[in-house]
């Protein structure tokens, strides 16, 4: 999972600080990145991180051996 903070280009209007985003990511035990769709800051990097995570999971590099089923997870949430 990857937590993405948006509108990094609007620093003066922020309601959530970088520290708050990082703390939430730590709570969720995931990575955190801040992006701006307007200026394209870190947008490509966010997609690369997600793609790498999916590919690693599919290839078994996430700790689950190929041929064995991963433990069932309860749900998927998009935040």
Secondary structure, DSSP 8 states (H G I E B T S, - for coil): -EEEE--TT-GGG-SS-HHHHHHHHHHHTSEEEE-BTTTTBTHHHHHHHHHHHHHHHHHTTTS--TTS-----------
